[in-house]
Amino acid sequence: MQILPPETDFALRRRPAPASEAGLARSDAAAFMIGDADPAAALAQLPHAALWQSLYRKSGRTAAAPLLVTRLPNARHTLAAVGFVSTGASAFERLTLAGRLMREIVKPGVASLQCHAAALDATASAAALEALASAAMVHAVPMPQRKSKPTPAPNLRTIDVHGGRTADLELAAATAAGNHLARWLTTLPPNELDCVAYRRALAQLARREGWSFRFYDERALERLGAGAFLAVTRANAHRGAGIARLTYKPRGKRVRRRIGLVGKGICFDTGGINLKSHKGMYLMHGDMQGSAVAVGALLALAHSGSPLEIDCWLALTENQIGPRAYRPQEVVQAMNGVTIQVVHSDAEGRMVLADTLALAARARPGLLLDFATLTGACVNAITDRYSGAFTNRPDLQGVLQEAGRASGERVWCFPMDEDFDAELDSRIADVLQCAVESKGDHILAARFLGRFVPEDLPWAHMDLAASERKGGLAHVPTEFTGFGVRFATQLLRDGALLDRLQATMEPRK
């Protein structure tokens, strides 16, 4: 049983040569992203220009340029697609267009692909080529299949990117690998990816990548006083739950900062005593996507040669129903001494994250960043096209939203004002787990989690509303999107953003 995805064996190559008819005849497929200011003139710059201009005229479109797809008149019958993009397009728009192009041309039997940009300035051209390469890699990798007659998988072997000397293809490849890991793990059925299998796979990944690995099992968590986490694990038939810690240390580089990534890893969520409906439970094997995104981001950052030391903390358990399941009105004590009055057993994510954040904070990172499929309220607020961001540093909000814009994984920052805490007041404990009735559960969940992060530690919480979307999102074609890997990589690798981030990491005096 393969828990980790197979390592991809295709080559991503930078080619200086411009597009030519002879060059295109050497590839199975080609994708062009060209400027939309003057579509006819832009098409004139492409090989087989007359063919493209004819297709454009036949499309009957003059204002909004269409997607053009055809077989080129060469011996190989190269499958080619052209998409039009504005110079000022957002990263999300570029990725979305690149995804549309790859859906047309990355097919079984396509082993070689060329990516081209035309009629764009140098900056826009580099961005377009990065989007095309990213989309190609996302479409080229296999996903778990358990069919007796598997659907043929893409067999793309080479991706040649022509031009775009400033396009960061190495970062694109690293990010695509992290996204693939996140989507693969999330897609696995729950009888394969339980806590035990997940822990073993993470240990295997750490050995392969040269990271350190430690697992805090239930006995260790009991000694640490992790009462919130252990309340959720009580009903598990197995005793495989715990918190995994993976640590990446850059080799031969001065460590700028230590960063803590935290992920919610509920391998299956029944809702517990407050049992979910059959529709609500159907995709709850994906409730561990926060952990998958965190470890996917770790992989992307490590492969890109990040100068940051990164701890990745993953809360691995299930939320099962049984005689020992935790119940409403129970009072439990978290690792940092905060007592919690349980309100709803299906708010288990914030329970396991409470102790995981408290444990991660003990390592004193410069920044804590957690990922979780935490609330339906966040989806109701911003749909499944964005994810919600929350932080205990107001000056960090702009940095988070800029990372979302630049990465194409858009986030929206929500308020974190103290007066929300009134809805979490408990008569017998320090805090209610959630409100019995509330119009802003995503905000209350973030305020609750903030109780387990020291005030002097910068922290951001990502509620992954866009982690699951039918038809995918942007360049990602699968229902589980791996949203957050590109965002985190952008946030922690972009020099300008990192400088702004650095200022927020200075201890409060």
FINU-884370 format. One record per residue (C-alpha): residue in three letters; x, y, z. Coordinates in steps of 0.02 Angstrom, whole numbers, plus 50000, padded with zeros to 5 digits. Layout:
<nodes>
alaXYZ/...
</nodes>
This chain:
<nodes>
met500005000050000/gln500795016349941/ile500465030650061/leu501715043149992/pro501505048349810/pro502745041749682/glu504165053849647/thr503925061949478/asp505185057949344/phe504815071549215/ala506135084549172/leu505785103249183/arg506975111949063/arg507305130149020/arg507555133148834/pro508195149648762/ala507565146248586/pro505965155148533/ala504495145748463/ser504705139348287/glu503785127448172/ala505265115648170/gly505425116048359/leu503575112848387/ala503675097548274/arg504805089348404/ser503495089648544/asp501835080948573/ala500995096548639/ala501245115248659/ala500425128948761/phe500495147448720/met499985161748834/ile499955177948736/gly499445196048766/asp497635200648733/ala497865219048690/asp497815215148503/pro497415196548480/ala497635196348292/ala499335204748303/ala499865193348445/leu499395177948344/ala500445184548201/gln501985182048312/leu501685163248329/pro502275149148218/his500865143648103/ala500175161348120/ala498945159647975/leu498155144348056/trp497945153048224/gln497225168748144/ser495985158248046/leu495435149248204/tyr495235165848292/arg494145172948153/lys493075157248152/ser492805158648339/gly491745173948307/arg492515182748456/thr493295199748440/ala493305207148615/ala493545193248742/ala494805181848659/pro494365163348664/leu495405148048698/leu496075140948535/val496495122448521/thr497065112848367/arg498245099948294/leu499705108048205/pro500045103148023/asn501675094148056/ala502195075848052/arg501895074148239/his500185082648235/thr500695092448388/leu499205096348501/ala499285115148534/ala498265127748631/val498305146748642/gly497615157248784/phe497525176248795/val498015185648952/ser498145204048997/thr499805211449050/gly499055216249218/ala498225199349253/ser498275192949431/ala499205177149478/phe497525168549503/glu496955173549328/arg498575167449249/leu498495150849341/thr496665148649296/leu497045151449112/ala498555139849121/gly497445126449199/arg496175128149058/leu497575125948930/met498285110549015/arg496575102349026/glu496555102948836/ile498285096248800/val498975085948946/lys498235069348893/pro498785051148903/gly500035048948763/val500745066448779/ala502535063848837/ser503325080648789/leu502655098248811/gln503245115648764/cys502725131548854/his502835148448766/ala502355166548797/ala502165180448668/ala501605198448652/leu501985201648836/asp503325211848922/ala504755203049011/thr503915202849182/ala502225196949118/ser503065184049007/ala504025176549154/ala502435175949257/ala501475167649115/leu502815154349092/glu502875150749279/ala500985148549277/leu501065136849126/ala502455126349204/ser501525125449370/ala499915120149286/ala500805107249179/met501615099149331/val499975098849428/his499105090249282/ala500545078349247/val500625069549415/pro499595054149457/met498285053649594/pro497765038349697/gln496715025749600/arg495965009749664/lys494965004749511/ser495114987049444/lys495374995149274/pro496295011449313/thr495995026749208/pro497545030049103/ala498665042449191/pro499615056449105/asn501335051049050/leu502145068049028/arg504035066249036/thr504765083048981/ile504175100949002/asp505195113448901/val504955131648950/his505515143348811/gly506125160648860/gly505695169149024/arg507445169849095/thr506795177149258/ala505435164049283/asp505825154549443/leu505565136949377/glu506465128849523/leu505235136649644/ala503785131649531/ala504395113549533/ala504615113549722/thr502885120849748/ala502095108449628/ala502905094049724/gly502205100649888/asn500475102949814/his500515085249744/leu500965078149914/ala499535087649996/arg498245082249867/trp498845064249864/leu498745061950052/thr497035070150060/thr496345059249921/leu496845042750003/pro495375032850074/pro495225032750264/asn495515014050278/glu497245017150206/leu497725033650285/asp497345031050469/cys498415038650605/val499615023950611/ala499905023550423/tyr500065042550420/arg501385042550557/arg502395029150467/ala502285038450302/leu502875054550384/ala504345045450463/gln504775038250291/leu504655055450211/ala505785062850345/arg507105049450314/arg507015052350126/glu507175071150141/gly508455071650282/trp507285079550410/ser507185075150593/phe505595066550653/arg504805064650824/phe503105057950872/tyr502205062351033/asp501045047651065/glu499585047751186/arg500675043051334/ala501865057251298/leu500405069351275/glu499655063551439/arg501295067751527/leu501265084851444/gly499485088051504/ala498695088951330/gly496925086451393/ala496075094851245/phe496935083651117/leu496665067951219/ala494815071351242/val494605069451053/thr495645053451044/arg494705044151180/ala493455035551065/asn494765029250941/ala494805010350926/his496685011050899/arg497935020651003/gly498885027950857/ala498465046350883/gly499765059350924/ile500735074650867/ala502085072650736/arg503545084850727/leu504605086050570/thr506065098150566/tyr506985104950415/lys508665113550441/pro509505122050293/arg511215115350250/gly512675127150235/lys511615142650261/arg511425154850404/val509725151950479/arg508725167950472/arg507275162450581/arg506365147350648/ile504595145550582/gly503245134150651/leu501965126250533/val500475117750615/gly499165106950531/lys497515099050582/gly497605080550541/ile495895072950579/cys496005057250473/phe494135054550486/asp492815065250570/thr491155057350618/gly490695072350723/gly490795061750881/ile489315061850999/asn488585076150895/leu488565064650745/lys488645072050570/ser487335068150438/his487815056150298/lys488095070750179/gly489115080050309/met490195064750341/tyr490465059550160/leu492105068550128/met492745068850306/his494275058550263/gly494845075350196/asp494765083650367/met496635080650380/gln497015092350236/gly497735105650352/ser499105093450400/ala499365088550218/val499555106850170/ala500775109950313/val501905095450265/gly501705099750080/ala502285117450117/leu503755110450214/leu504235099750064/ala504085114649945/leu505125125850057/ala506455112550083/his506585108749897/ser506735127249859/gly508215128849978/ser507365139750108/pro508575148150231/leu507285146150369/glu507295132450499/ile505545125250496/asp504635114450623/cys503065106050557/trp501835100350691/leu500425088850638/ala498945084250749/leu498495066450696/thr496915058050760/glu495125053550716/asn493515060150789/gln492555044150819/ile490975039550910/gly490925026651049/pro490675023751234/arg492225033851277/ala491875048551160/tyr492015065651239/arg490375074551273/pro489625091951284/gln489835100051455/glu491445090851495/val492845102051559/val494615097851504/gln496275106451530/ala497455110251388/met499335109251394/asn499555127751437/gly498375126451587/val496835134051503/thr495225124851549/ile493935121851412/gln492075118551428/val491555107151286/val490015112951188/his489995102451030/ser490985086650992/asp491085091350808/ala492185106150851/glu493615093950877/gly494825102950761/arg495065117550878/met495315105351022/val496775096150943/leu497495112350875/ala497435120151048/asp498715108051118/thr499705107050957/leu499905126050953/ala500375126251137/leu501705112951106/ala502355121550949/ala502475138051043/arg503695130351166/ala504995129751026/arg504865148951018/pro504735151050829/gly504775168350753/leu503085164650676/leu501745151350699/leu500665147650546/asp499275134850559/phe498165126850427/ala496495118650458/thr494865114050374/leu494055121450527/thr492335129150499/gly490905129050376/ala490595147050429/cys492145152450335/val491495144550174/asn489835153250201/ala490735169750224/ile491925169550075/thr491445154149971/asp492655140449918/arg493675152149807/tyr494585160649951/ser495235154750119/gly495115164450281/ala496605172050370/phe496695177250552/thr498165184450648/asn498605191750817/arg499645205150729/pro498625218450635/asp500175223450536/leu500305205550472/gln498625206350383/gly499295215650232/val500745203550215/leu499565188550217/gln498405195750086/glu499865200849974/ala500555183049985/gly498835176949932/arg498775188749783/ala500555184749729/ser500355165949745/gly498645164649663/glu497955156649822/arg496885170949880/val496525174150064/trp495435186450156/cys495845192950329/phe494465192950459/pro494335203550617/met495065197250780/asp494395210250902/glu494365205651086/asp492515209151108/phe492135192851015/asp492755183851171/ala491125188051261/glu490295174051162/leu491585161651230/asp491345165851414/ser491065150451521/arg490335149951697/ile491395135351752/ala492955135551642/asp494165147951566/val493375147051394/leu491975139051297/gln492535127751155/cys491315136751040/ala489675146351055/val488035136951064/glu487355148950934/ser488435160850835/lys488455170050670/gly490345170350661/asp491025153350710/his492585155550602/ile493035171150701/leu492625163150868/ala493675147950822/ala495155159250788/arg494895168650951/phe494825151951041/leu496455146150962/gly497275162451011/arg497115157051194/phe498475144051161/val499755155351079/pro500795166951190/glu500405185251158/asp502205189351115/leu502255176250975/pro501665181450800/trp500355169350739/ala499245167150587/his497815154850567/met497185149050397/asp495415142250387/leu495495132550224/ala493815136550145/ala494575133649972/ser495315116550012/glu493875107349930/arg492995113049773/lys492125103349635/gly493065105849472/gly494615111749564/leu495245129549581/ala496425140049474/his497655127849393/val497225113049506/pro495975101149424/thr495545090149575/glu494195092349706/phe495465092549846/thr496515107549797/gly498015107549914/phe497645125949942/gly498945133850055/val500555126349988/arg500835140049859/phe500265153149985/ala501475147550121/thr502905145649999/gln502605163149930/leu502485170450105/leu504085162450167/arg505145163550007/asp504725180549933/gly506125192449985/ala505045207949999/leu503675198950095/leu504955190550207/asp505705207450251/arg503985213950298/leu503645197850391/gln505285199750484/ala504695216150560/thr503165207750635/met504255194250713/glu505185206250825/pro504695202951006/arg503485215251083/lys504285226151216/
</nodes>
